[in-house]
Amino acid sequence: MDAIKIKNVTYQYENGIKALTDITLNIPVGAKVALLGPNGAGKSTLLHHLNGLKEPSEGIISILGNPITRKNARFIRQQVGLVFQDPDDQVFSGTVWDDVTFGPRNLQMSEEEVQEICTAALGNVGMLEYKERAPYHLSYGQKKRVAIAGILAMRPDIVLLDEPMAFLDPAGQDEITGLLQGLHYMGKTILLSTHDVNFAASWADMVVLLKDGKILAVGSNQLLADEEFIRIANLHLPIIARTFKMVPEFSSSKLPINEQEAFRLLFKRFNENNKYQY
């Protein structure tokens, strides 16, 4: 069973402008998916549909085999957690603990369950020691981690993140990358939007390129080495691919897109150049 099935989804504003056009996409359970594209490509709009915040003008979206309807919106939002780009849109309570416990308490969980689940959620993002802190006393990166904890406390199978690296310094980006890897180890299906091709190349196992509300291409992270699609999507090749492309010895080879691939290519070439010298 796929985690997410999107079939012929179109979303049109009241003024007639289409934000999404005939989107069809299947996301396997446990996948790490990066949505990439320029501003206005429809990335955030698509994420909002997967959480039931928006309804398609046409088409069907199913979550773990359940088509999204108005009647099951509450159930869908328990299965699909959405982390907004700006944590200030999501973290609003007087303390971190109040914020993270808000969702489970609205689900009428017992206080014992709330304590257990929310303690684990804050521990998973490294924010348990801040549970009595007011959110406005936290850094931007810390607020993002609290927002993720609030979603984890709802125990979703699918986690959506809208530009999770936006406005973070390198240390903050490393923290979020570690969190995402932890979510993957927990068995979550993760779908995020990003402009960062370097991050997508090193993290994602599935890439979706969007432009003008339409899907340009879907594939593995190797899609990010396809210069034609990258150009059409108004993106850049990953910096490692661009670097190797400038070296004549490698320019005609399959371009590496991340550090691991670059190391393997260099190691292979080193061995080829030295195998007759012993």
Secondary structure, 3 states (H helix, E strand, C coil): CEEEEEEEEEEECCCCCEEEEEEEEEEECCCEEEEECCCCCCHHHHHHHHCCCCCCCEEEEEECCEECCCCCHHHHHHHEEEECCCHHHCCCCCCHHHHHHHHHHHCCCCHHHHHHHHHHHHHHCCCHHHCCCCHHHCCHHHHHHHHHHHHHCCCCCEEEEECCCCCCCHHHHHHHHHHHHHHHHCCCEEEEEECCHHHHHHHCCEEEEEECCEEEEEECHHHHHCHHHHHHCCCCCCHHHHHHHCCHHHHCCCCCCCHHHHHHHHHHHHHHHHCCCC
